[in-house]
Amino acid sequence: MFFWLLKNRFICASAVWAALLFAVPFFAHADSPAPQKKPEVIVSDAPPDINDYREDTEDTEDTEEPGELEDTEAEDESRKGVLEFLGLDNLGLDKLFSNDDDVPEDRAESIEDTEDASAVQEESHTDVPIPAHKPEVILPTSRPVPEYIESLETRYKKKDFSPTLSSDDRKLYQEIFALQKDGQMNEAEEKIKSLSNPLLLGHVLFQRYMHPSAYSSSYEELKSWMEAFADHPGADNIYALAQKRCLGSSNDLRAPIAAKGFARVREPTMRPGKAYLSSRTRSPGQISALNSLKRQIIALIRKSENESALGLLSSNDSKALLDNVEYDLLKSEIAAGFLYSGDMKRAYTLASEAAARSGLHVPKAGWVMGLVSWQYKNYARAAQSFEIAARSPYASGWLLSAGAYWAARAHMRTGNVKVVTSWLKRGAKYPRTFYGLISTRALGQNFDFNWSNPPFTAENMRILSSISGGARAIALEKTGQKALAKAELARLKPSGAAERTALLAFVTYINLPALSMRIGAVLSDPSGRSYDGALYPVVPWEPRGGYAAEPALMHAIMRQESRFNPNAESPSGAQGLMQLMPSTAHYIAGGAAGALNDPPVNLALGQAYLKHLLELEPVHGELLSLIIAYNAGPGNLSKWKKRWAQVSDPLLFIELLPSFETRAYVERVLANYWIYRLREGKNVPTLEALAAGKRARYVPTGY
């Protein structure tokens, strides 16, 4: 045996490491004492970065074009999928298999990143239970791969199998998964020997090799798995474990194949603002200094230290480093900081200086000038200022539609009605934005949404089966392994419209809302229309006990909060579909809240919290206030209402909210809500109320 090990240059890890790996206790953290009210969200009184705050939150740090594919998100998603399959997704087991020198570290998931947010998970009906007590495990020093496994792996590598399972193999795989789930490895082994199609062998062996108690895999087995299945979900975990199992050289260990997947969600027809590129030639040191200066100024604005930010910008060093447009872009950000802190005159002075010199390059300057002018009832000047934002090629679709709608409002106030329609039409070009929807309704036009999805036909099945991983996903779904099917689908890289259509057809057929939303963002039907049914999916879950809140509102919040990811967790600790803090859930539940990543539990608590907020005095049955309170807490809502007590226009109140996150959140959730109402064939009275400058009373009904 000693010479055999020398020949293969591999030494398995010691039993000490094995004990550390397998004896880690899994503790459930008890909820903290219930608060007397929902903990307030700490918010900033300034924009978060140099990008306009209306830029899609998915896009503020993402320069990829729509439809590009992103490796890291798909890798994260696949890792979560396989851990969900093993029933370990909430126990942090992935950390046991990660090493800074081995595999990429898991990124903390946030809703803004999830615009993509990101990795998404669906419910699994086949979670593997964790044994109540970890039995003693003694790792063998070596175990060669059994011949029957080696034979099946060889066939898999040669693609010597059908992409479709026979009924006999489908039944065998179902039985194997079930037996291994219960730790009955010997019984499962006999059925593996009977398989004629190795299509799902990689997943079977993953379940076996990564089982927390019933099997301890050898380095040889893990190495052989990587040779055949490096493109599978969970390959990074197998790779990391294999490295830890071998103390010698592992240079010949095959690395995981990087995952692909759809990038962050972008609304169709939405354009990102054009980035300004200076004509100056700069050294690497100057570029670093420029980026550092921007970060410092934005950090000061976030802390409402606007005077300090202005002082830093006005220094001789800053002036020497920046060109005129770059200087005015930062000045516009500082002007916005003064606006949100209530210093209207200071805000207008800085914004007007920036706009006078840099014009359409600084759309935010026009936006700030317009809001201040509206406050002072100088509607002619407001119209001119809003037009800067609406005309600028450097404005995002969100800012452009907002500027166009407010320009139309201002022209209406001045009596210049002949140009109102043209500005409303400009705003309506972005029909899925907050102001795009309002502009469409103001024009008296019908909303044109396409609620159909491509059917999962035999041809689409053939196309999907031809994609690497597609055949496995279909087979996994048919054997009841929906979590693994989801993990496979998240890694696919369809190369054209036909493959994307086939993928969307299957995803909507098995009802995976998070993936359908991401795919729908980059796919149109043959006539060029977006698949709004995929972009605004209906989830397959219901609150425990049924809906007691409006489903359209619940979906609107889920879409923004978690992107329909039941396992989403923000850096602050908010969890699940409705992104509830554990302390809030404990308070609403009146005790132990249950698993917040369980969709029925999360939705039940979420709708109960909405009902609680709706009855509070600051909300007082008003939709806009309800959404603000859900995002930032009722305390912040009360504070902002006091700050802007003189503001009776609800649209202006939204635009004066000092929190970037809350401004963006309110407009996106309201847009989602109206679109879901339209999907249900219902009227949108709250849209009409806000378009008329009235408060949007929310009258929930029974469901």
Secondary structure, 3 states (H helix, E strand, C coil): CHHHHHHHCCCECCHHHHHHHHCCCCCCCCCCCCCCCCCCCCCCCCCCCCCCCCCCCCCCCCCCCCCCECHHHHHHHHHHHHHHHHCCCCCCHHHHCCCCCCCCCCCCCCCHHHCCCCCCCCCCCCCCCCCCCCCCCCCCCCCCCCHHHHHHHHHHHCCCCCCCCCHHHHHHHHHHHHHHHCCCHHHHHHHHCCCCCCCCHHHHHHHHHCCCCCCCCCHHHHHHHHHHHCCCCCHHHHHHHHHHHECCCCCCCCCCCCCCCECCCCCCCCCCCCCCCCCCCCCHHHHHHHHHHHHHHHHHHHCCCHHHHHHHHCCHHHHHHCCHHHHHHHHHHHHHHHHHCCCHHHHHHHHHHHHHHHHHHCHHHHHHHHHHHHHCCCHHHHHHHHHHHHHCCCCCHHHHHHHHHHHHHHHHHHCCHHHHHHHHHHHCCCCCCHHHHHHHHHCCCCCCCCCCCCCCCHHHHHHHHCCCCHHHHHHHHHCCCHHHHHHHHHHCCCCCHHHHHHHHHHHHHCCCHHHHHHHHCCCECCCCCECHHHHCCCCCCCCCCCCCCCHHHHHHHHHHHCCCCCCCECCCCCECCCCECHHHHHHHHCCCCCCCCCHHHHHHHHHHHHHHHHCCCCCCCEHHHHHHHHHHCHHHHHHHHHHCCCCCCHHHHHHCCCCHHHHHHHHHHHHHHHHHHHHCCCCCHHHHHHHCCCCCECCCCCC
